[in-house]
Amino acid sequence: MTDRNNTPRRPRSSVLLTGETRIGGRSEKVRIRNLSETGAMIESTSVSPAVDAPGTLIRDGKEMPYVVIWRQTFRYGIEFARPVDEQDLLPGKAIGSPSREKTARFRRPGLRENAR
């Protein structure tokens, strides 16, 4: 972890994503906001956890350990244990390239595969 008081804040992307947190032995569905490679703001439907509480954020099967760095009533800020690639968490992220068989092939009716 870094010294939070002397570290400049990294640029964050304003997002509205869903995810799940595991903290203190319980799981909860949450909204993810203001995402960056080092942290995010979480919106919860219950009271936010204590500052310095460790937890895990889960999004699209990826588990990211974190610690709570600030809190308000239903929002709290988290700092990831390791930097994350925020693009991997955004919707529509392609995982690998599609195989040739699964790729749609649009062509004029009657045109053979080898005739180009």
C-alpha positions in Angstrom: 0.0 0.0 0.0 1.1 3.6 -0.5 1.1 6.6 1.9 -2.4 8.0 1.1 -1.7 11.4 2.4 1.3 12.2 0.2 0.3 10.4 -3.0 -1.3 12.3 -5.8 -4.7 11.0 -6.9 -4.7 9.0 -10.1 -7.1 9.8 -12.9 -10.4 7.9 -12.5 -13.0 6.9 -15.0 -16.6 7.7 -14.2 -18.4 4.4 -14.5 -21.5 2.6 -13.3 -20.8 -1.1 -13.1 -22.1 -3.9 -10.9 -20.0 -6.2 -8.9 -19.8 -8.0 -5.6 -17.8 -7.4 -2.5 -16.7 -9.9 0.2 -15.9 -8.2 3.4 -16.1 -9.4 7.0 -17.4 -12.8 6.0 -20.4 -11.6 4.0 -21.1 -10.9 0.3 -23.0 -8.0 -1.1 -24.0 -6.8 -4.6 -22.6 -3.3 -5.1 -22.2 -0.5 -7.7 -18.7 0.4 -8.8 -18.0 4.1 -9.5 -14.9 6.2 -10.3 -12.7 3.3 -11.3 -8.9 3.6 -11.6 -6.0 1.2 -11.7 -5.5 1.8 -8.0 -9.0 1.9 -6.6 -12.7 2.7 -6.9 -15.7 4.2 -5.2 -18.2 1.6 -4.1 -22.0 2.2 -3.6 -23.6 -0.2 -1.1 -27.1 -0.8 0.1 -25.9 -1.4 3.6 -23.8 0.6 6.0 -20.2 0.9 4.7 -17.4 -1.0 6.3 -14.8 0.5 8.6 -11.7 2.3 7.3 -8.8 -0.1 6.9 -11.1 -3.1 6.6 -9.8 -5.6 4.0 -12.1 -7.1 1.4 -12.4 -8.5 -2.1 -14.1 -6.9 -5.1 -15.5 -9.4 -7.7 -16.4 -8.4 -11.2 -16.7 -10.7 -14.2 -15.0 -13.6 -12.4 -12.0 -11.4 -11.4 -11.2 -11.1 -7.7 -9.3 -8.0 -6.6 -8.3 -7.7 -2.9 -8.6 -4.2 -1.5 -8.6 -2.1 1.7 -11.2 0.6 2.6 -9.6 4.0 2.7 -12.6 6.3 3.4 -16.3 5.9 4.0 -19.6 7.8 4.0 -23.1 6.5 4.7 -23.6 4.2 1.6 -20.3 4.9 -0.2 -16.8 4.0 0.4 -13.4 4.3 -1.3 -11.2 1.3 -1.8 -7.5 0.9 -2.8 -6.6 -2.3 -4.6 -3.8 -4.4 -3.3 -2.3 -4.5 -6.8 -2.9 -2.2 -9.8 -5.7 -3.5 -12.1 -6.3 -3.0 -15.8 -9.5 -1.0 -15.7 -10.2 -1.9 -19.3 -10.6 -5.5 -18.2 -13.5 -4.6 -16.0 -15.5 -2.6 -18.5 -18.4 -4.2 -20.3 -17.8 -5.4 -23.9 -14.2 -6.3 -23.3 -13.3 -9.0 -25.7 -11.5 -11.9 -24.2 -9.1 -13.3 -26.9 -10.0 -13.2 -30.5 -13.0 -15.1 -31.9 -12.2 -18.3 -33.8 -12.8 -18.3 -37.6 -15.7 -20.7 -37.3 -17.5 -18.4 -34.8 -17.0 -15.2 -36.8 -19.9 -14.1 -38.9 -19.1 -14.2 -42.6 -21.2 -11.8 -44.6 -21.1 -12.2 -48.4 -23.3 -11.9 -51.5 -25.5 -15.0 -51.9 -24.0 -17.4 -54.4 -20.5 -16.2 -53.9 -18.2 -19.0 -53.0 -15.6 -18.8 -50.2 -12.6 -18.8 -52.5 -14.0 -16.3 -55.0 -12.8 -12.9 -53.9 
